[in-house]
Amino acid sequence: MKSVDKMARLFVCAAQKDEVGREVAKALKGELKKQGLKTVLVGGEKRKVRVQTCNCLDLCKSCKKGPGAALIVYPDGVAYGNVRPRDAAEIVHEHLGEGRVVERLRPD
């Protein structure tokens, strides 16, 4: 079994009343494939990237209010709020591809 440390994970909250969290997760998976970033270099080490839906991330009160979902990038510990499917391409390219946090999606 591979070590969890050898993976990067995007945990997407799917606890909303609508399906936006699941839609965000699906969009992220599609962008990882489209942009060729299912594996990324972190600290000189290759890591597979996985998208995982989960229950509450306890970010509702601190994240931007809106129709999007919260997500956390592990092991970076970066949280994003109010993420919509249309934001997936930017998160994958900027955060995973370039190593830059997408500030406009950071929780307040």
C-alpha beads as a LAMMPS data file, in Angstrom:
LAMMPS data file: protein, C-alpha beads

108 atoms
107 bonds

1 atom types
1 bond types

-500.0 500.0 xlo xhi
-500.0 500.0 ylo yhi
-500.0 500.0 zlo zhi

Masses

1 110.0

Atoms # bond

1 1 1 0.000 0.000 0.000
2 1 1 1.287 3.458 -0.912
3 1 1 1.925 5.998 1.796
4 1 1 -0.640 8.788 2.150
5 1 1 2.362 11.150 2.234
6 1 1 2.997 10.314 -1.422
7 1 1 -0.323 11.893 -2.394
8 1 1 -1.746 15.344 -2.758
9 1 1 -5.455 15.507 -2.034
10 1 1 -8.190 18.007 -2.655
11 1 1 -10.937 17.498 -0.070
12 1 1 -14.196 19.021 -1.335
13 1 1 -17.129 19.598 1.012
14 1 1 -20.242 17.896 -0.345
15 1 1 -22.543 18.809 2.565
16 1 1 -24.464 21.573 0.760
17 1 1 -28.191 21.322 0.080
18 1 1 -27.523 21.319 -3.653
19 1 1 -24.911 19.282 -5.526
20 1 1 -22.275 22.015 -5.962
21 1 1 -19.593 20.147 -3.969
22 1 1 -19.956 17.065 -6.140
23 1 1 -19.974 19.249 -9.269
24 1 1 -16.759 20.969 -8.100
25 1 1 -15.112 17.592 -7.449
26 1 1 -16.098 16.364 -10.911
27 1 1 -14.759 19.565 -12.520
28 1 1 -11.464 19.278 -10.603
29 1 1 -11.008 15.671 -11.741
30 1 1 -11.661 16.699 -15.328
31 1 1 -9.171 19.566 -15.139
32 1 1 -6.464 17.373 -13.595
33 1 1 -6.775 15.053 -16.579
34 1 1 -7.107 17.851 -19.155
35 1 1 -4.088 19.765 -17.800
36 1 1 -1.982 16.621 -17.302
37 1 1 -1.603 17.214 -13.568
38 1 1 -2.780 13.912 -12.112
39 1 1 0.808 13.723 -10.802
40 1 1 2.660 16.815 -9.523
41 1 1 6.105 17.563 -8.109
42 1 1 6.106 18.606 -4.457
43 1 1 9.477 19.336 -2.904
44 1 1 11.215 17.457 -5.696
45 1 1 9.023 14.387 -5.150
46 1 1 6.260 13.124 -7.442
47 1 1 2.832 12.945 -5.849
48 1 1 -0.375 11.608 -7.304
49 1 1 -3.296 14.006 -6.970
50 1 1 -6.655 12.754 -5.762
51 1 1 -9.968 14.567 -5.425
52 1 1 -12.072 13.396 -2.492
53 1 1 -15.545 14.524 -1.480
54 1 1 -16.188 14.661 2.234
55 1 1 -18.680 15.888 4.789
56 1 1 -18.358 19.227 6.536
57 1 1 -14.901 20.831 6.595
58 1 1 -16.069 23.266 9.296
59 1 1 -15.378 26.235 7.024
60 1 1 -18.933 27.501 6.498
61 1 1 -18.664 30.339 9.027
62 1 1 -15.224 31.435 7.888
63 1 1 -15.541 30.939 4.140
64 1 1 -17.112 33.375 1.757
65 1 1 -20.865 33.023 1.753
66 1 1 -22.192 32.073 -1.617
67 1 1 -23.316 29.223 -3.817
68 1 1 -19.948 27.440 -3.930
69 1 1 -18.200 24.718 -1.939
70 1 1 -15.289 24.756 0.496
71 1 1 -12.178 22.719 -0.194
72 1 1 -8.805 22.063 1.393
73 1 1 -5.619 21.153 -0.461
74 1 1 -3.558 18.585 1.459
75 1 1 -0.747 18.487 2.466
76 1 1 -0.516 22.245 1.768
77 1 1 -3.235 23.074 4.289
78 1 1 -4.679 25.735 1.976
79 1 1 -8.428 26.299 2.244
80 1 1 -10.637 27.739 -0.463
81 1 1 -14.224 28.932 -0.100
82 1 1 -17.177 29.524 -2.411
83 1 1 -15.554 27.382 -5.123
84 1 1 -17.691 26.704 -8.166
85 1 1 -17.081 24.269 -11.020
86 1 1 -15.884 27.142 -13.219
87 1 1 -13.027 27.768 -10.718
88 1 1 -11.568 24.268 -11.151
89 1 1 -9.305 25.144 -14.096
90 1 1 -7.747 28.051 -12.202
91 1 1 -7.178 26.053 -9.008
92 1 1 -5.579 23.166 -10.904
93 1 1 -3.373 25.420 -13.033
94 1 1 -2.367 27.973 -10.413
95 1 1 -2.206 25.940 -7.188
96 1 1 -1.194 22.507 -8.424
97 1 1 0.613 23.458 -11.612
98 1 1 2.358 26.677 -10.578
99 1 1 2.370 26.421 -6.772
100 1 1 0.497 29.730 -6.329
101 1 1 -2.475 30.160 -4.023
102 1 1 -5.623 31.492 -5.717
103 1 1 -6.131 34.415 -3.339
104 1 1 -9.569 35.441 -4.619
105 1 1 -10.945 32.101 -3.397
106 1 1 -9.381 32.191 0.064
107 1 1 -11.824 32.324 2.984
108 1 1 -12.259 35.660 4.746

Bonds

1 1 1 2
2 1 2 3
3 1 3 4
4 1 4 5
5 1 5 6
6 1 6 7
7 1 7 8
8 1 8 9
9 1 9 10
10 1 10 11
11 1 11 12
12 1 12 13
13 1 13 14
14 1 14 15
15 1 15 16
16 1 16 17
17 1 17 18
18 1 18 19
19 1 19 20
20 1 20 21
21 1 21 22
22 1 22 23
23 1 23 24
24 1 24 25
25 1 25 26
26 1 26 27
27 1 27 28
28 1 28 29
29 1 29 30
30 1 30 31
31 1 31 32
32 1 32 33
33 1 33 34
34 1 34 35
35 1 35 36
36 1 36 37
37 1 37 38
38 1 38 39
39 1 39 40
40 1 40 41
41 1 41 42
42 1 42 43
43 1 43 44
44 1 44 45
45 1 45 46
46 1 46 47
47 1 47 48
48 1 48 49
49 1 49 50
50 1 50 51
51 1 51 52
52 1 52 53
53 1 53 54
54 1 54 55
55 1 55 56
56 1 56 57
57 1 57 58
58 1 58 59
59 1 59 60
60 1 60 61
61 1 61 62
62 1 62 63
63 1 63 64
64 1 64 65
65 1 65 66
66 1 66 67
67 1 67 68
68 1 68 69
69 1 69 70
70 1 70 71
71 1 71 72
72 1 72 73
73 1 73 74
74 1 74 75
75 1 75 76
76 1 76 77
77 1 77 78
78 1 78 79
79 1 79 80
80 1 80 81
81 1 81 82
82 1 82 83
83 1 83 84
84 1 84 85
85 1 85 86
86 1 86 87
87 1 87 88
88 1 88 89
89 1 89 90
90 1 90 91
91 1 91 92
92 1 92 93
93 1 93 94
94 1 94 95
95 1 95 96
96 1 96 97
97 1 97 98
98 1 98 99
99 1 99 100
100 1 100 101
101 1 101 102
102 1 102 103
103 1 103 104
104 1 104 105
105 1 105 106
106 1 106 107
107 1 107 108
